[in-house]
Each structure stands twice: as structure tokens, then as C-alpha cells.
Amino acid sequence: MEEQMGNALIELTPTWGRVVRIWWAYLWRNLIAIVVVMILGGILGAILGFIMGAIGIPLNIIKIVSGFIGGVFGLGASIVPIKMIVGKKFKEFRLIIVANKKEE
């Protein structure tokens, strides 16, 4: 849990400049995650497709299974950039998670 350390938290207005900085921090990290997942997914998909084809599974089933697995990996990877920017210090603010009320 984040301690205030004597300083009161000040809520800033979400101006377009601040929102764009957060969006950009997320976007470029997400693009890197997408490329990494595409490369790893391509390798894994080729191996999985080869094995499934070798045991006689029809091509349309291989495509469905590969697409589903790729979608799951893509969704899973999309959380990484969010985790990376939470706590990041921007020019005039820091992106943090604050409790709505004090925990008892």
C-alpha cells in the first residue's frame, strides 16, 4: 500500500496533455508486447500446427485452436504494459493506484 509520507495527495485534472502522455506510455509498450507475442506465437503455432497435422487433425480445426490460443496469449500480454506504467513518474505527476477509503 502506498504511504503518503506527510504529503497530501493532490488530484490533478485529466487534461489532454496528461492523458496523451499516459496513452503514449501504454501504446509503445503495448506495441513491443504485441511484436514479442507475435514472434513467440508464430514459433509456438508452427510447432503446434506441425504436431497436430502429424497426428491427423484437420486443417480447419488446427486454425481454430491456433487462433484461440493466439487470442489468449494476446490478451494475457496486454496486461504487461499496464503493470509497467502504474507507478511511473511522468513530467508533473505519477500514475498510482489509491484506495477510495482508508482500510481498517
Secondary structure, 3 states (H helix, E strand, C coil): CCCCCCCCCCCCCCCHHHHHHHHHHHHHHHHHHHHHHHHHHHHHHHHHHHHHHHCCCCHHHHHHHHHHHHHHHHHHHCHHHHHHHCCCECCCCECCCCCCCCCC
